[in-house]
């Protein structure tokens, strides 16, 4: 899973909006008539500003030492020096000096209400860069008291994470709600994996697959659902169906297995489509097993033709025996063979008939059938009714994700 990008120096400088180029006189946002800088302090200070503004931060720090050496400095002169030092030291990578200067400026009482949060953000970032996690968290939270700041919120989460406080990081990430970015969800999943929170991990993975659909998320999600306790083997073909629509089937054996399962379920039309897709992609029909691939294709073709001849008789017999399960399977097969209206009617009739051993599985298949028939609204409303603990409800939810957010 992806991680947040680390905070960098640009965040510091952008936060304070200050490049040491601000004029020395009148720099303080709280103006005092007596505030002035003597020439012996002002000259090296102005030179330091120019050096810092051109990126020569180490030279600027050296020049500040000249201003420092002047005796009897007024509080305002010291404030001006430290303000320039904050920027120059940050730019030079001298975290210790930058932190000390930022704290002095913040505590000086000379920053306006508009400036103070910017310097506070910069100090928080400097503590992060210095890997002083407790102080970084303290100052980040202080900035957030002034109003939510997405950049600072992200830095807070990252600080919790790198300091090993996974619970706090997870809490902040979960508070992001539906507006969480892919990176935030990725970090949350990573934390949940570290904490062996399987249920939380899968829930986050579902959000990733739904909001930021990628083959890797779907592969992880489908591998996990089939391994959940209580998952019914009857639904294995439905997992394959989701893998197929998400482009997760690539091996000859996968195409063969899925096609064979479709044949066994009484859906030769689907089985033939799967084999034909394998041929179209060049996965089947080549290599040492090419003859075996062809035999499966021939079997699917033959079975489809035979079933087409006896569909009417089969339907009559199923109705006579009140075989709702068989009627639903026949309807699903008919939808796959292009007889959407007829097949959907049979599936709905089977559900109304009642007595289904696996009613949620049939509803799941009805939702898939609606989707295959191009009836998206019907598919979504049907999938919403699927319940149970055998995996059908999970798969219905994943089909909903796939319909709304296809790869």
Beta strands, then each sheet from edge to edge (+ up, - down):
end
